[in-house]
Amino acid sequence: MTGTPAHHPVAIVGAGLGGLTLARVLHVHGIDAAIYELEAGRHARTQGGMLDIHDDTGQAALHAAGLHDRFRTLVHPGGEATRVVDPQGTVRLEEGDAGGGTRPEVDRGQLRDLLLDSLPEGTVRWGSKVTGASPLGGGRHEVTLADGTAFTTDLLVGGDGAWSKIRPLVSQAAPAYTGISFVESDLLDADARHPDSAALVGGGSFFCLGDEKGILAHRESDGSLHIYTALKTGPDWLGTVDFTSDTAKKAVLTHFEGWDDGLRALIADADGLLVPRHIHALPVGHRWDRVPGVTLLGDAAHLMSPFAGEGANLAMFDGAELGRAVAAHPGDTDAALAAYEEALFPRSEASAAESAANLETMFDARGLERLLDMFAAHGQ
């Protein structure tokens, strides 16, 4: 390592939605921040599917960032529609999207681009793999990168996801496998190439549950269907399947013997290779004692399963709230972090508890009926 490390008053590790929202809210308040991101650039990989952006969290964050009007132009019409079917293919719940809902759907990549484009050029240092961080005293930290360089900062924010390199500075907690594995797939240009599947899934979110497993799907803004096949299984099962070949479809379909052929086609007709993913979560109620000069947001702070739909929303809200706290306590980073974390911990605990409960609800023996009861209770 040579030369004097760069120094930033505020450094954010991770250019996810939470880190970008933080940088944007700080920018609105005239505070500069540097973001260090592992990916080589904004187009290094696809950014996932649709997100429902909640009015009290994700949309509140976009208001704080001064981006809500532009966000509304990205909303996917019809995306809040919901359909629930049973394993025999019978529709058990059908709810349209009249356009007045509080959780409009947007493409994650488009939302990320909106945030990136709102930041000054050079805010994100792409291709920067963080390998570790250590305290220097007085709330300052040094962060080392894989290329042998380093930087120092007065305020270090870990927005670097499930396997955060910054989390060990404040907590020894680590994500644990939830017992649910996903296999993701896509049906491209669905109306033209997969019309039966497109008709089955409908215009928004789709749920089919039974026998402690499920097929979840969503229509994307580009006309494709994104499919999540969910299995309650041990952590080793995904490793027994060759996901580099089309034989993976057969392996997954063995778990859906007896299910309606239209449902099985959502897996069998997938375009491209299937993608395996273990679902991990941090302990519900994860928190830490105040550590000078460092904090976490998003999955780094409160990784949870996706079954409350809160992950991206909370990450953005975390970023907005942290940005506002820093702006409200000029020159007093510790007061800003104390105020932020005092609200962060109960907020994230409530959502993590809901997510964990929903996972248990959806993947027990009566998962379908319990899901329908949940929708009924929420006025769906």
C-alpha positions in Angstrom: 0.0 0.0 0.0 1.5 3.3 -1.1 0.7 7.0 -0.7 -1.7 8.7 1.6 -5.1 7.2 1.7 -8.0 9.3 0.3 -10.2 10.8 3.0 -14.0 11.3 2.9 -16.1 12.9 5.5 -18.8 10.4 4.7 -18.1 7.0 3.0 -20.8 4.5 2.0 -19.9 0.9 1.1 -22.4 -0.4 -1.4 -24.3 1.2 -4.2 -27.6 -0.5 -3.5 -30.8 1.3 -3.2 -30.2 2.2 0.5 -26.7 3.6 0.0 -27.8 5.6 -3.1 -30.7 7.0 -1.2 -28.4 8.1 1.6 -26.0 9.8 -0.8 -28.9 11.5 -2.5 -30.5 12.9 0.7 -27.1 14.0 1.9 -26.5 15.8 -1.5 -29.9 17.5 -1.1 -28.6 18.9 2.2 -25.3 20.0 0.7 -23.2 17.1 2.2 -20.8 15.2 0.0 -20.5 11.4 0.2 -18.4 8.8 -1.6 -19.8 5.4 -2.4 -17.5 2.4 -2.9 -19.1 -0.4 -4.9 -17.9 -3.8 -5.8 -19.6 -4.0 -9.2 -17.6 -2.7 -12.2 -20.4 -0.4 -13.3 -24.1 0.3 -13.3 -24.6 -2.3 -16.1 -22.4 -5.0 -14.6 -25.5 -7.2 -13.9 -29.2 -7.1 -14.1 -30.8 -5.6 -11.0 -33.6 -8.0 -10.4 -37.3 -7.8 -11.0 -40.2 -5.6 -9.9 -40.4 -3.9 -6.5 -43.6 -2.6 -4.8 -42.7 0.7 -3.3 -44.6 1.4 -0.1 -46.0 4.8 0.7 -44.8 4.9 4.3 -41.2 3.8 3.6 -39.9 3.6 0.1 -42.0 6.5 -1.2 -41.3 8.5 1.9 -37.6 8.1 1.2 -38.1 9.3 -2.4 -40.0 12.4 -1.1 -37.0 13.1 1.1 -34.7 12.6 -1.8 -36.7 15.0 -4.0 -37.4 12.3 -6.5 -41.0 11.2 -6.0 -42.4 12.9 -9.0 -39.8 11.3 -11.3 -40.5 8.0 -9.5 -44.1 8.2 -10.5 -43.2 8.2 -14.2 -41.6 4.7 -13.7 -44.6 3.0 -12.2 -45.7 -0.1 -14.0 -49.5 0.2 -14.8 -51.4 -2.9 -13.5 -48.5 -4.1 -11.4 -50.5 -4.2 -8.2 -52.8 -6.9 -9.4 -52.8 -10.1 -7.4 -53.8 -13.7 -8.3 -53.7 -16.7 -6.0 -54.2 -20.2 -7.3 -54.1 -23.7 -5.8 -51.8 -26.6 -7.1 -54.7 -27.8 -9.3 -54.6 -24.4 -11.1 -57.9 -23.1 -9.7 -58.0 -19.4 -9.1 -58.7 -18.7 -5.4 -58.2 -14.9 -5.3 -58.3 -12.3 -8.1 -57.6 -8.7 -7.4 -57.1 -6.1 -10.2 -55.1 -2.9 -10.1 -57.3 0.2 -10.5 -54.3 2.4 -10.1 -55.1 3.8 -6.7 -53.0 1.5 -4.5 -50.3 2.6 -2.1 -47.7 0.1 -3.3 -47.0 0.8 -7.0 -44.6 -1.5 -8.8 -41.5 -0.3 -10.5 -38.5 -2.0 -12.1 -35.6 -2.2 -9.7 -33.1 -1.3 -12.3 -35.0 1.8 -13.4 -35.3 2.9 -9.8 -31.6 2.4 -9.2 -30.8 4.4 -12.4 -33.1 7.2 -11.1 -31.0 7.4 -7.9 -27.7 7.1 -9.7 -28.6 9.9 -12.1 -29.5 12.2 -9.3 -25.9 12.1 -7.8 -22.9 14.2 -8.8 -20.6 12.5 -11.4 -18.0 10.4 -9.6 -19.9 9.8 -6.4 -19.8 6.1 -7.0 -16.3 4.5 -7.1 -17.1 1.4 -9.2 -15.0 -1.7 -9.1 -14.0 -1.2 -5.5 -14.0 -4.4 -3.5 -13.8 -3.8 0.2 -11.7 -6.4 2.1 -11.8 -5.0 5.6 -12.2 -2.0 7.9 -10.6 -1.0 11.1 -11.1 1.9 13.7 -8.4 4.6 13.9 -9.8 6.2 17.0 -12.0 9.2 17.5 -14.8 7.7 15.3 -12.5 7.6 12.2 -12.0 4.4 10.2 -9.7 3.0 7.5 -11.2 0.8 4.8 -8.9 -1.4 2.7 -9.6 -2.4 -0.9 -8.7 -5.5 -2.9 -6.3 -3.5 -5.1 -4.2 -2.6 -2.1 -5.4 0.9 -1.7 -7.3 2.3 1.3 -9.4 5.3 2.3 -10.3 6.9 5.6 -13.5 8.4 6.7 -15.2 10.3 9.6 -18.5 8.5 9.0 -18.5 4.9 7.6 -21.8 3.4 6.5 -22.2 -0.3 5.7 -24.8 -0.6 2.9 -23.1 -3.7 1.5 -25.8 -6.2 2.0 -26.1 -9.7 3.5 -22.4 -10.5 3.8 -21.3 -7.0 4.8 -17.6 -6.3 5.4 -18.6 -3.4 7.7 -21.0 -5.2 10.0 -18.2 -6.9 12.1 -17.2 -3.4 13.3 -20.5 -3.2 15.3 -21.9 -6.8 15.5 -20.8 -10.4 15.4 -24.2 -11.5 14.0 -24.2 -13.4 10.7 -27.1 -14.4 8.4 -28.6 -17.9 8.8 -30.4 -20.1 6.3 -34.1 -19.8 6.8 -35.0 -23.2 5.5 -36.3 -21.9 2.2 -34.5 -22.1 -1.1 -35.5 -20.3 -4.3 -34.9 -21.3 -7.9 -35.4 -18.3 -10.1 -36.2 -18.3 -13.8 -37.7 -16.2 -16.6 -40.2 -16.6 -19.4 -39.3 -13.9 -21.9 -41.8 -12.0 -24.2 -44.4 -13.9 -22.4 -47.6 -12.8 -24.3 -46.1 -13.8 -27.6 -43.8 -16.8 -26.7 -45.6 -18.2 -23.6 -49.2 -17.1 -23.9 -50.7 -19.7 -21.6 -48.2 -18.9 -18.8 -48.9 -15.2 -19.3 -52.6 -15.7 -19.0 -52.1 -17.9 -15.9 -49.9 -15.4 -14.1 -51.9 -12.3 -15.0 -50.8 -8.7 -14.9 -49.1 -8.4 -11.5 -48.1 -10.8 -8.6 -48.9 -14.5 -8.6 -48.9 -17.0 -5.8 -49.4 -20.8 -5.7 -48.7 -22.6 -2.5 -49.1 -26.2 -1.4 -47.3 -29.1 0.3 -44.8 -26.6 2.0 -43.6 -25.2 -1.3 -44.7 -22.7 -3.9 -44.4 -21.0 -7.2 -44.4 -17.3 -7.0 -44.3 -15.0 -10.1 -44.5 -11.5 -11.3 -45.1 -9.9 -14.6 -42.2 -7.5 -15.4 -42.3 -4.1 -17.1 -40.6 -5.6 -20.2 -43.3 -8.2 -20.7 -41.4 -11.1 -19.2 -42.5 -13.3 -16.3 -40.1 -13.7 -13.4 -40.6 -17.0 -11.6 -39.5 -17.9 -8.0 -39.9 -21.6 -7.2 -39.7 -21.9 -3.4 -38.9 -25.1 -1.6 -38.7 -25.9 2.1 -35.5 -27.9 2.0 -32.2 -28.4 3.8 -29.3 -26.1 2.9 -27.5 -28.7 0.9 -30.2 -29.6 -1.7 -29.3 -26.8 -4.2 -25.8 -28.2 -4.3 -27.1 -31.6 -5.6 -28.5 -30.0 -8.7 -26.5 -29.1 -11.8 -27.7 -25.5 -12.5 -25.3 -25.2 -15.4 -27.5 -27.4 -17.6 -31.2 -27.8 -18.5 -31.3 -30.9 -16.3 -32.0 -28.6 -13.4 -35.6 -28.2 -14.6 -36.2 -31.9 -14.2 -34.7 -31.9 -10.7 -36.9 -29.0 -9.6 -40.0 -30.5 -11.3 -39.7 -33.7 -9.3 -40.9 -31.6 -6.3 -44.1 -30.7 -8.2 -45.5 -34.1 -9.3 -49.3 -33.9 -9.4 -49.4 -30.1 -9.8 -51.3 -28.6 -12.7 -49.5 -28.8 -16.0 -49.8 -25.1 -16.5 -48.0 -24.5 -13.2 -45.3 -27.0 -14.1 -44.8 -25.2 -17.4 -43.7 -22.1 -15.5 -40.6 -24.1 -14.7 -40.3 -26.4 -17.6 -40.6 -23.7 -20.3 -38.1 -21.3 -18.6 -35.8 -19.4 -21.0 -32.2 -19.8 -20.0 -30.7 -21.5 -17.0 -32.4 -21.7 -13.6 -30.7 -19.6 -10.8 -30.5 -21.1 -7.3 -30.6 -18.9 -4.2 -30.6 -19.7 -0.5 -32.8 -17.4 1.6 -30.9 -16.1 4.6 -31.9 -13.8 7.4 -30.2 -12.0 10.4 -31.8 -12.7 13.8 -35.1 -10.9 14.4 -34.3 -7.9 16.6 -30.7 -7.6 15.4 -29.1 -4.5 17.0 -25.8 -3.3 18.3 -24.3 -0.9 20.9 -23.4 2.5 19.6 -19.9 2.4 17.9 -18.4 5.9 17.1 -18.3 6.8 13.5 -19.9 3.7 11.9 -23.4 2.3 11.3 -25.3 0.0 8.9 -28.4 0.3 6.7 -30.5 -2.1 4.6 -29.6 -5.8 4.5 -26.4 -5.2 6.3 -28.4 -4.1 9.3 -31.5 -6.3 9.1 -31.4 -8.9 6.4 -34.8 -10.7 6.2 -36.6 -13.1 3.9 -38.6 -11.4 1.1 -42.0 -12.4 2.5 -42.9 -9.1 3.9 -41.9 -7.1 0.8 -39.9 -4.7 3.0 -36.3 -5.2 2.1 -35.8 -2.6 -0.5 -38.3 -0.2 1.1 -36.6 -0.3 4.4 -33.1 0.1 2.9 -34.3 3.3 1.1 -36.0 4.5 4.3 -32.9 3.8 6.3 -30.8 5.8 3.9 -33.2 8.8 4.0 -33.5 8.8 7.7 -29.8 8.5 8.2 -29.2 11.3 5.7 -31.7 13.5 7.6 -30.2 12.7 10.9 -26.7 13.6 9.7 -28.0 16.9 8.3 -29.8 17.7 11.6 -26.7 17.2 13.7 -23.9 19.1 11.9 -20.5 18.4 13.4 -21.9 15.7 15.8 -21.8 12.4 14.0 -22.4 10.4 17.2 -25.6 12.3 18.0 -26.8 11.7 14.4 -26.1 8.0 14.6 -27.7 7.6 18.0 -30.9 9.3 16.7 -30.9 7.1 13.6 -30.3 3.8 15.4 -32.9 4.6 18.1 -35.6 4.5 15.4 -33.9 1.9 13.2 -33.9 -0.9 15.6 -37.6 -1.1 16.5 -38.6 -0.4 12.9 -36.5 -3.2 11.5 -37.4 -5.6 14.2 -41.1 -5.2 13.4 -40.6 -5.9 9.7 -38.2 -8.8 10.3 -40.7 -10.4 12.7 -43.5 -10.0 10.1 -41.2 -11.5 7.4 -40.3 -14.5 9.6 -44.0 -15.0 10.5 -45.1 -14.8 6.9 -42.5 -17.4 5.9 -43.9 -19.8 8.5 -47.4 -19.0 7.3 -46.8 -19.6 3.6 -44.7 -22.8 3.9 -46.6 -24.8 6.4 -49.1 -27.5 5.5 -52.0 -25.0 5.2 -50.0 -22.3 3.5 -52.5 -21.6 0.8 -55.4 -21.1 3.1 -53.4 -19.1 5.5 -52.2 -16.8 2.7 -55.8 -16.3 1.6 -56.7 -15.4 5.2 -53.8 -12.9 5.3 -55.0 -11.2 2.2 -58.6 -11.1 3.6 -57.3 -9.6 6.8 -55.5 -6.8 4.9 -58.5 -6.1 2.7 -56.9 -7.5 -0.4 
